[in-house]
């Protein structure tokens, strides 16, 4: 098994290295690729030092079985043919191909089998907030079909990358020491603040991040459910949170949903509010699963439930989900088309 990581030096690229090792993913040879800035950097994986190669239009991907790409949408679009032309499966973490009809958009807990139908040998990894939400929603969908979803996300600095995490830490230091505050990766100072904008605004007043949740949820869950989102950047470092209101065709009790979470894949129930037990990003960074709590009836909708989820954006929201897709391909024996 030959595996490649494109964008190895970024926050998600580094998480790929950790997750592949943690899960003992079968790798005989690992290739790392990056930009001119990161080419030549060396990383240790399973006791072996590997040098990042410059990503180029050549035959470096000949013989590669699975390529994880996380270097931005522009790079993914430019190099997709180069990466896949010899049969490698490209599992892409950008938004470049997510809504293309001939590219499956996969969250293994919801639609793993979609990964087997990939005409271009590209599989798209969904947006982080969507991944977290649909993992929890699938447990509810298994009880009664979901009609409508309202969600407010509380997204950590990690969603904007490693440099954004560093900037948040720097901003706190600057505020506390009375220095001018550095603002580069966010629209405004994030320290001691919340910013009700993630990505750019579209013509309908929603941001691209919010529209991703609308469109991607329908594609992943093969549903007619409509999702209305409000995405907010908050000054936590890592792990996203979401408050979700879901309306189902038939009433579902909080107890039914809680039991479905207990029995579900990729989710953990953390719901004992009387003892102040509920998911919080401070304590869940680095965890694999999506944690669910504050489950209760929606007082404004007889067929509604509302609940709170937290998940690690870099892990389950990016690298882990992609690796789980690859694990499914390996388990089914459908991980490569030789050429």
Order of alpha helices (4+ residues) and beta strands (2+ residues): beta-alpha-beta-beta-beta-beta-beta-alpha-beta-beta-alpha-beta-alpha-beta-alpha-beta-alpha-beta-beta-alpha-beta-alpha-beta-beta-alpha
